[in-house]
Amino acid sequence: MESGPAIFVGTVFALFGGGLLVWTAVRVRQGEPVAVGVNRVASATLAGVAGAGALALGMWCFTRA
């Protein structure tokens, strides 16, 4: 019974984390800032860590399903 919510939350985290990582990589590759008004390296690093963390959390939720 508890696997339904775990699968839903895992999917949400995995999609968000993957999307954030792809978006960050595209912005960095194009030389565009990831966040306006913020240091490019710091914003790309923080976005990358947040994306990887969300992706890892999504995978962890899938192991609990």
N, C-alpha and C positions, 0 to 999 in steps of 0.2 A: 504494500500500500504506500510506503514511503518512497518508492523509487520514482514515481511520477514527478513530484516536485524536484527531486535531485537531478533528474534528467533535464527538466525545464531550466533550472538554474544553471546547470553545467553548460547547456547550450547557449544561454544568454551570455555567460562569462566568456565562453570560447569564441563566440562571434564578436563580442566587443573587443577582446584582447587581440584576436587576429586582425580585425579591422583597424584597430589603433596601430598595430605594428606595420601593416601594409601602408596605411596613410602616412605614418612617420617616415618610412623608408622612401616613399615617393617624394615627399617634401624635401628630404635631405638630398636625395639624388638630383633633384631639380635645382638645388641651391636656394630654395625658398625657406623662410623661417617657419618653424613648427608652431610657435606662438608669437604673436606680434608684440614687440616691445620687450622681448626677453632675449637673453643671450642664446644664440643658436645651439651651441654645444650643450648648455644646461637644459634647454627645453627638449632637445632631441633625446638626451639621456633620460630625463624624467619620464618622457612619453614612452620610451622604449622599456624602461623598468616597469611602468604601470601596465603596459600592454602584455609584457611577459608574465607579470604577476597575475593579471586577469586570466590569461591563457592557462597558467599553471593551476589557478583556483578552479577553473572550469574542468580541467582534467581530473583534479582531485574529487570534484563533485561526481564525475562519471564513475570513479572507483567506488563511491558510496552507494550508487544506484543498485 
